[in-house]
Amino acid sequence: MEAEPPADVFGARSLYAHMARSVSTSSDDSLSADSYLTVLYVPSFNKPDRSRRSSEDSADSHQATTTTQTNGDESPPRSHLDEIRYEECVHYLQEYARQDLMQFMFQHCRYSEACTLFFPIDSVPPPPLPPLQKPDSLATDYGSLDDLCEHCVAFGVVPTLERVIGARGVDTSNPDSPVAQHTAAALTRICTYFETHRHFNHLYRFQVLKKDYVAAGLCCIQLYLNSSNQEQALRHLEHAKVHFDEGLLARQQSGEGTKGVTKASRGKLPSQKLTEEELIKFTARVAVQIDVVRTFGDGEGPPWKHSLFGNPGDADTVKRRCDVAEKLVEKNFDLAFQIIYEFNLTAVHIYASVAASLAERKKGNQLTELMRNIKGTIEDDDWDQVLGAAINVYAYRHRERPTGLIDKLSSNHRKVLACVICGRLKSAFQIASRSESISDVQYVAHVARQTGSLAVEDLCKQWLASHSY
């Protein structure tokens, strides 16, 4: 029955009638080559009739053509079976080979009809006969839900499955009804399938359909990590924020507890284990991530490189967060400051790295702005460490003496070391002697002796002699 497409008898008759009329209006002689070509290429050659006939023969009985025009998510019907032959095939398959019916329907582009086998509008599909050795409450004579998902992915019609399930008559006021219970269990199984096979775009659609908002929010974060550009990343993050808010509101309305995970919740899914406080924290973190993504353009690497999500105990996560904060210090210091203290990052190392980078590029004004921003936010010793990173670059890389930076150091010991690095041994001795630091004067004398600065060495020896006990 599937071997050949039906003959276009209507088109053949139209061609014959047209040629007959053409011959009758010409001479009794045989058609010349020109006359033959004229007959074949006359514009009025019944093309509208043939097109209409062809479309009628290929129309899908379950309105697949209308669905394609409306939603644009299904391929145009490619089946050459007319309605009568298709119905006969379905009848025989229903009677003798139900296990092949789903495959048959997909091959002939009856996608909605195939999905309806597993999800009747107002009923539950009967269990398979004979029963399986390991009963599956969601299996049918037509196959398992995994088989259905596999076919929908292969034919690119997952939205059709979503639409069929969404149109199912589920009484929300009676969640214990057979249809409602079957739909909930089926959605859980479908989500498991897509998560196992890492089809996160499909997984997200069915989590939303299932109204598992927290899981949908977490899936959006995964989609954000898979994003290829800033626009996609922002869209997924915005959706995540909305879903976390929806999940929090649903929990508050249902009166669920806000305390930590108890022993009774050990069997729950990860999304169900999150407390209200953790959801609020997730929402705030997504908001910060949105600001980070907006700060970086597509030319600065894929969005996942600027991700703040991850396990705080993971070394790669900590390194990535530090890299993000370091880049943000120059672009948006307030945002970088928020990230550093929200994730307990080592501020002094980040600021020191930025200071060294600015010194390397001789960005003196930006370095001054950096020091102004961090003034008062870190301790004096950390302040000196940040300045020291810049001073080292000026001294060793550029062979310069950054007197202004040295004067900003808070520790006299650090000033002595900085002066020594820059070759200002006399200034180092003066600072060390004023601070009454014997160890610093001894250090300056040692360096002066190695560098041949005899005058400074003599000053150090005289001072040490007068301060020896």
C-alpha positions in Angstrom: 0.0 0.0 0.0 3.0 2.3 0.6 4.9 1.3 -2.5 3.9 3.9 -5.1 2.3 7.3 -4.9 -1.3 7.5 -6.4 -1.5 8.2 -10.1 -2.4 11.8 -11.0 -5.3 10.8 -13.2 -6.8 14.2 -12.9 -3.7 15.8 -14.3 -3.4 13.3 -17.1 -7.0 13.9 -18.2 -6.4 17.7 -18.1 -3.3 17.3 -20.3 -5.1 15.1 -22.8 -8.1 17.5 -23.0 -5.9 20.5 -23.5 -3.9 18.8 -26.3 -7.2 17.6 -27.9 -8.5 21.1 -28.0 -5.2 22.4 -29.4 -5.1 19.8 -32.2 -8.8 20.5 -33.1 -8.0 24.1 -33.7 -4.9 23.4 -35.8 -4.6 21.9 -39.3 -5.2 18.2 -39.9 -1.5 17.7 -40.3 0.6 16.2 -37.5 1.8 18.7 -34.9 5.0 20.3 -35.9 7.9 20.7 -33.4 6.8 24.3 -32.7 3.2 23.4 -32.2 4.2 20.6 -29.8 6.3 23.0 -27.7 3.4 25.5 -27.8 1.1 22.9 -26.4 3.4 21.9 -23.6 4.4 25.4 -22.5 1.1 27.3 -22.8 0.6 29.3 -19.6 -2.9 28.1 -19.2 -1.8 24.5 -18.8 -3.9 23.6 -15.8 -1.1 24.3 -13.3 -3.5 25.6 -10.6 -5.6 22.5 -11.0 -2.6 20.2 -10.6 -1.2 22.2 -7.6 -4.6 22.0 -5.9 -5.0 18.3 -6.6 -1.5 17.6 -5.2 -2.0 19.6 -2.1 -5.3 17.8 -1.5 -3.7 14.4 -1.8 -0.9 15.3 0.6 -3.1 17.1 3.2 -2.8 15.7 6.8 -6.0 14.3 8.2 -5.2 15.7 11.6 -4.6 19.2 10.4 -0.8 19.0 10.2 -0.8 21.5 7.4 -2.7 24.0 9.5 -0.4 23.4 12.4 2.6 24.0 10.1 1.3 27.3 8.9 0.4 28.4 12.4 3.3 27.3 14.4 6.0 26.7 11.9 7.6 23.9 13.9 6.7 20.9 11.7 7.9 20.0 8.2 5.4 20.0 5.4 3.7 16.6 5.0 5.8 14.4 2.7 3.6 11.3 2.7 2.2 10.1 -0.6 -0.6 8.2 1.0 -4.0 9.5 0.4 -6.5 9.5 3.2 -8.2 6.3 2.4 -5.0 4.3 2.0 -3.6 5.8 5.2 -6.7 4.9 7.2 -6.5 1.3 5.9 -2.8 1.1 6.9 -3.7 2.4 10.4 -6.5 -0.1 10.7 -4.3 -3.1 9.9 -1.5 -1.9 12.1 -3.9 -1.3 15.0 -5.2 -4.9 14.6 -2.0 -6.8 14.0 1.1 -4.7 14.7 0.6 -1.9 17.1 4.2 -1.8 18.0 4.9 -0.5 14.4 2.1 2.1 14.4 4.1 5.0 15.9 7.0 4.5 13.5 4.5 4.4 10.6 2.8 7.7 11.7 6.2 9.5 12.0 7.3 8.3 8.6 4.1 9.7 7.1 4.4 13.0 9.0 1.4 12.4 11.3 3.3 13.7 14.3 0.4 15.0 16.4 -1.5 11.8 15.8 1.5 9.7 16.9 1.8 11.7 20.1 -1.9 11.4 20.8 -1.5 7.6 20.9 0.4 8.1 24.2 -1.6 11.1 25.4 -5.3 10.8 24.6 -7.2 14.1 25.1 -9.4 13.1 28.1 -8.3 9.6 29.0 -5.3 7.4 29.9 -3.8 5.0 27.3 -4.4 1.3 28.2 -1.5 -0.7 29.4 0.3 -3.0 26.9 -1.0 -6.6 26.4 0.4 -9.0 27.3 1.9 -7.3 30.4 5.7 -6.9 30.5 7.9 -8.8 32.9 8.7 -5.5 34.6 5.5 -3.5 34.3 5.9 0.1 33.2 2.9 2.2 34.1 3.7 4.6 31.2 4.3 2.0 28.5 1.7 1.3 25.8 1.2 -1.2 23.0 2.8 1.4 20.7 6.1 1.6 22.7 7.6 3.5 25.7 7.8 7.2 26.3 11.5 7.0 25.7 10.7 5.7 22.2 8.3 8.6 21.6 10.9 11.2 22.8 13.5 9.6 20.6 11.3 9.9 17.5 10.3 13.5 18.3 14.0 14.5 18.6 14.9 12.6 15.4 12.1 14.2 13.4 12.5 17.6 15.0 9.0 17.8 16.3 9.5 18.1 20.1 7.2 21.2 20.1 4.4 19.0 18.8 4.7 16.7 21.7 4.7 19.7 24.1 1.6 21.0 22.4 -0.3 17.7 22.5 0.4 17.3 26.2 -0.5 20.9 26.9 -3.8 20.5 25.1 -4.7 17.5 27.2 -7.7 17.9 29.4 -6.3 18.0 32.9 -8.5 19.2 35.7 -6.2 21.4 37.9 -8.7 21.3 40.7 -8.5 17.5 40.9 -4.8 16.6 40.8 -5.7 13.0 41.9 -7.6 12.3 38.7 -6.1 9.5 36.5 -5.4 11.9 33.6 -3.7 14.4 35.9 -1.6 11.7 37.6 -0.6 10.1 34.2 0.3 13.5 32.8 2.5 14.4 35.8 4.3 11.0 35.7 4.8 11.3 32.0 6.3 14.8 32.2 8.7 13.5 34.9 9.8 10.7 32.6 10.1 13.0 29.6 12.2 15.4 31.7 14.4 12.6 32.8 15.0 11.5 29.2 15.9 14.9 28.0 18.2 15.5 31.0 19.9 12.2 30.5 20.5 12.9 26.8 21.5 16.6 27.6 18.8 18.1 25.4 18.5 21.1 27.7 16.4 23.2 25.3 13.8 20.5 25.2 14.1 19.8 28.9 13.4 23.5 29.7 10.1 23.4 27.7 8.7 20.5 29.6 9.9 21.7 33.0 7.9 24.9 32.3 4.9 22.8 31.2 5.3 20.7 34.4 5.4 24.0 36.4 8.6 23.0 38.1 9.8 26.5 38.1 12.9 26.0 40.2 14.2 23.2 38.0 13.4 25.4 34.9 15.5 28.2 36.5 18.4 25.9 37.0 18.0 24.6 33.4 18.1 28.2 32.2 21.5 28.6 34.0 22.8 25.6 32.0 21.4 27.1 28.8 23.2 30.3 29.7 26.5 28.4 30.0 25.8 26.9 26.6 25.0 30.3 25.0 27.1 31.4 22.0 26.5 35.1 22.3 25.5 37.9 24.7 21.9 38.1 23.5 21.2 34.4 24.2 23.0 34.5 27.5 20.9 37.5 28.7 17.6 35.9 27.6 18.3 32.7 29.5 19.4 34.6 32.6 16.3 36.7 32.5 14.2 33.6 32.3 16.0 32.0 35.2 15.4 35.0 37.4 11.7 34.9 36.5 11.4 31.2 37.2 13.2 31.5 40.6 10.7 34.2 41.6 7.8 32.1 40.4 9.2 29.1 42.4 9.6 31.2 45.5 6.1 32.6 45.2 4.6 29.1 44.7 6.4 27.8 47.8 5.2 30.7 49.9 1.6 30.2 48.7 1.7 26.5 49.4 3.1 27.1 52.9 6.2 25.0 52.6 8.8 25.3 55.3 11.8 27.6 54.8 14.2 25.7 57.0 17.1 23.6 55.8 17.0 20.2 54.3 15.7 17.5 56.6 16.0 13.8 56.5 12.6 13.5 55.0 13.8 15.5 52.0 16.7 13.4 51.1 14.9 11.6 48.3 13.8 14.9 46.7 15.2 16.3 43.5 18.0 18.9 43.8 15.5 21.7 42.9 13.2 20.6 45.6 15.9 20.6 48.3 16.6 24.3 47.8 15.2 26.4 50.7 13.5 29.8 50.3 16.7 31.5 51.5 18.7 29.7 48.9 16.2 30.6 46.2 16.5 34.3 47.2 20.3 33.9 47.0 20.1 32.3 43.6 17.9 35.2 42.4 20.4 37.8 43.6 23.2 35.9 42.0 21.4 35.7 38.7 20.9 39.5 38.9 24.6 40.0 39.4 25.4 37.6 36.6 23.2 39.6 34.2 25.2 42.8 35.1 28.4 40.9 34.4 27.2 39.6 31.0 26.1 43.1 30.0 29.5 44.5 30.9 31.4 42.1 28.6 30.8 42.1 24.8 30.8 39.2 22.5 34.4 40.0 21.4 35.7 39.3 25.0 35.0 35.5 24.9 32.0 33.2 25.2 29.5 33.9 28.1 30.6 30.9 30.1 34.0 32.4 30.6 32.4 35.1 32.7 30.2 32.7 34.7 30.0 33.2 38.5 28.2 29.9 39.0 29.9 26.8 40.3 31.1 24.9 43.4 32.9 27.3 45.7 35.3 24.4 46.6 36.3 23.9 43.0 39.6 25.5 42.1 38.5 26.2 38.5 35.4 28.0 39.8 37.4 30.2 42.2 39.9 31.0 39.5 37.2 31.9 37.0 35.5 34.2 39.6 38.8 35.9 40.4 39.5 36.4 36.6 36.0 38.0 36.2 36.5 40.2 39.2 39.9 41.3 38.0 38.6 42.3 34.6 35.7 44.1 36.1 37.9 46.3 38.4 38.8 48.5 35.4 35.3 48.3 33.8 33.0 48.5 36.7 34.7 48.7 40.1 31.4 48.7 42.1 30.3 45.4 40.5 33.8 43.9 41.0 33.7 45.0 44.6 30.3 43.3 45.1 31.6 40.1 43.5 34.8 40.0 45.6 33.0 40.3 48.9 29.9 38.2 48.0 32.1 35.2 47.0 34.8 35.8 49.6 37.6 36.3 47.0 41.1 37.4 48.0 40.7 41.1 47.4 44.4 42.0 47.8 45.6 39.5 45.2 43.0 40.8 42.7 43.8 44.4 43.3 47.5 43.8 43.2 47.2 42.0 39.8 45.2 44.9 38.4 47.7 47.4 39.7 50.6 45.5 38.2 48.7 45.4 34.8 48.0 49.1 34.9 51.7 49.8 35.7 52.8 47.5 32.9 50.7 49.6 30.5 51.7 52.9 32.2 48.1 53.8 33.0 49.0 56.2 35.8 45.6 57.9 36.0 43.7 54.6 36.2 46.1 53.4 38.8 45.5 56.5 40.9 41.7 55.9 40.4 42.1 52.3 41.5 44.0 53.3 44.7 41.3 55.9 45.4 38.6 53.3 45.1 40.2 50.7 47.4 41.3 53.2 50.0 39.6 52.3 53.2 38.3 48.9 52.0 41.4 47.0 52.8 44.0 46.9 55.6 47.2 48.9 55.5 49.4 45.9 54.9 47.2 44.9 51.9 47.3 48.5 50.7 51.1 48.4 50.7 51.0 45.0 48.9 48.9 46.5 46.1 51.1 49.5 45.7 54.2 47.3 45.9 53.0 45.3 42.9 52.9 48.5 40.8 56.2 49.8 42.2 57.9 46.5 41.3 56.7 46.8 37.7 57.9 50.4 37.4 61.3 49.6 38.9 62.1 46.3 37.1 60.2 46.7 33.9 60.3 50.4 33.1 63.5 51.2 35.1 61.7 54.2 36.7 61.5 55.6 40.2 57.8 56.0 41.1 58.3 58.5 44.0 54.6 59.3 44.2 53.7 55.7 44.8 56.4 55.1 47.3 55.2 58.1 49.3 51.7 56.6 49.5 53.0 53.5 51.3 51.8 53.3 54.9 54.7 51.2 56.3 58.1 52.6 56.7 59.6 49.1 56.2 57.8 48.9 52.8 59.1 52.3 51.9 62.6 51.2 52.6 62.2 48.1 50.5 60.7 50.2 47.6 63.5 52.7 47.7 66.1 49.9 47.7 64.4 48.3 44.7 64.4 51.7 42.8 68.1 52.3 43.7 67.4 55.2 46.1 69.7 53.9 48.8 70.2 57.3 50.5 66.4 57.8 50.8 66.1 54.2 52.1 68.7 55.0 54.8 66.9 58.2 55.8 63.5 56.5 56.2 65.1 53.6 58.1 67.0 55.8 60.4 64.0 58.1 61.1 61.9 55.0 62.0 64.7 53.8 64.3 64.7 50.4 62.6 68.1 48.7 63.1 67.2 45.8 60.8 66.2 48.1 58.0 69.5 50.1 58.3 71.5 46.9 58.3 69.6 45.8 55.2 70.4 49.1 53.4 74.1 48.8 54.5 74.2 45.3 53.1 72.8 46.4 49.7 75.1 49.5 49.6 78.2 47.3 50.2 77.1 45.0 47.3 76.4 47.8 44.9 79.5 49.8 45.8 77.7 52.8 47.4 80.4 53.5 49.9 79.0 56.8 51.1 75.6 55.2 52.0 77.4 52.3 53.6 79.5 54.7 55.8 76.3 56.5 56.9 74.7 53.2 57.8 77.8 52.1 59.8 78.0 55.4 61.7 74.3 55.2 62.6 74.6 51.6 63.6 77.6 52.4 65.8 75.8 55.1 67.6 72.7 52.8 68.2 74.6 49.7 69.3 73.9 48.6 72.8 
